[in-house]
């Protein structure tokens, strides 16, 4: 198992690159986003995943450890292969993808090429327990990328964070906060109404 590659870029292709490691050329498949970032570069370091099939032995590369970790989670979802996983990594930032899963935002996931509604629902179902970390205020600013219009609404941001600090998960906190919030409401007023709503079950 090859864990990482460090070498010089020999050439770039549509879906892969050749990396020269002391005279040996490794063909490594990457997301289109990572391939673009390698243009005009000579030296490279990337984490790799060795994909073994009956008819092939393929290397997939990642410029960040977080990309590698997400790729492993993705290919363990039924129906998601390595190529589709790379498309997902190229289509959304890691943070935006996690937020889409946490908020069960199927509408955003189906915008990814090759992802239909059933596959998007499967991604949410199989990955929602993998991303349990509490969201930070900075991360909430990227929610716009996942289609949730909270970026410029500090009241909703504060209410969601407050609900999370009380132990409610992101998906439930976001749904309730958005449902009860009115434009003239303060954080305190919104939080009070949201807690009443949550207490009803």
N, C-alpha and C positions, 0 to 999 in steps of 0.2 A: 504494500500500500504506500503510495507516494503522498506524503503529507503537505509538502510545499515545493515550489520550484523557484530558484533564483538564477537568473542568467540574462542574456542579451536577446532582444527581439530581433529575429531574423526577418520575419515578414508577417503581414496581417492579411487575413482573408475575410470573407463575408461573415462567417460565423466562428472563426477560430484564429489562432496565431501560432507561429512557430517560434519556439524559444530555444536558443542555442545555449546548452549547458556543457561547457568544456568539450565542444565538438560534437555533442549529441543533440539532435533536434527533436524537441517534444512538441507534438501537435496538441494544443489545448483549446477546448471550446469555452467561449465566454459569452456573457450577455452582450447585446449590442451596445449598451451603455458603457460597459467596461472596455469594449473594443475601441470605442470612440476616444476614451480617455487615454488609450495607449498610443494614439497617433503622435508622431514626432518624439517618441521616447525611445531610449536605447536600452537602459537597464530596467529590469522588472523583478518584482517579488510577488508571488501569489500563492494562496492556499489552494490545494488541489483535492479533488475527489476522483477516485479511480472507479469507473463504472464498468462492470464486467457483465458481458452478455455471451451467449453461446458463440456468436459470430464476430464479436468485436471486444476490444479492450480500449476504452475511451477515457481521456482525462478532461475534467471540467475545472476551470480556474476561477478564482475569486480574489479581488484586490483587498477585500476586508474580511476579517474573521466573522463579523456579523452576517455577511452575505453567505458564507459557507454554512454557518449554523442554520440560517433560514432555509437554504437549499436542502439540507438534510431533512428538516421537518417537512418540507414540501413534497419531496419524493416518497415520503412515507405515507402520504395521503393517497388513498386508493384512486386510481385514474390519473394521477399526476406523474408524468415522466420527467426525465432530465431536461428535455428541450422546452417543455411547457414551464418548468420551474425557472429556467433562464429567462423566458418571456415575462414571467411575473416579476422577476428581479429587475428587468429592464423597464417595466411599465410603471411601477410605484416605488417610492423610497421605502426602505425597511420600516421606518416609523409609520408611514402612511398605511402600509399593508397591515401592520399590527393593529393600528387603530381601526381599520376597516373590519378586521376580524373581531376585535373587542366590542365594537358597536354593532356587529352583525349587519354591516352595510353591504348587502348583496348587490345593490345598484352600482356601486363603485367597482366591485370585483368583476361584474359582467362586462365592463368596459375594456378589460384586459383581453387582447387578441387570443382567441382559442378557449376562452372561459365562458361557458354557458351558464344558465341559471342553476341547473342541477349541480354542476361542478362547483359553482360559487357557494351554494348552500352546503355542499360536502366539505369545502375548505373551512367554512365557519364551524360546522359541527365537529370536525376532527381536530381543529387547531385552537378553538376558543379556550381550552384549558391550558394551552401551552404559553399563553401570553397573559399572565395574571398580574403583572407588575402594575403598581399604581402610576397613573399618568401624571406628569408634571405640568406646571403652567406653560413652560416653554414648548412642551410637546403638544399642548392643546392648540397652539398657534398653527400647527401643521394640519389640523383637522379639516381645513378648507380643501386640502388636496383629496380628502376622502369624501367630499361632498356635503359635509356638515357645516352649516353656515354659523360657526361660532367664533371665527377669527377676530372679528371686530366687536364682539359682545363680551365685555369683561364681567358683566353680571352673571351670565350663564357659565362662564369659565370658573368664576369663584364659587358658584353654587355647586357645580359638578365636583370640583376639588373638595369642597366641604363635605359633600355626601360620601365621597370616596374615603375621606378621613374617618367617617363614621362607620365604615365597613361595607358600604354598598358598592357593587361592581360597576365598572365604567358603563356598560351597556344599559343597565337599569337606571343609573344616575342620569345619564344623558337623555334617555327617553322621557323620564318623568320631568326633568328640568325644562326640556323643550316644550313639553305639553302644558305645563302650568304657567310658564313665563309670559308676562305681558310687558309691552315696551316701557311702561311707566313704573314698573316694579323695581324695588331695590333688592340688593342681595338678601337682606334679612327677610323681606316679605316673600320673596321667591322661595327661599329655603324653608320658611315656615309652612307654606302651602305644599311644597314638595314632600316634606316630612309627613304631613297629614295624609297625602296621597299614598305614600309608601306604607304608612301604618295600616291602611285599608287592605294592603296586600295586592 
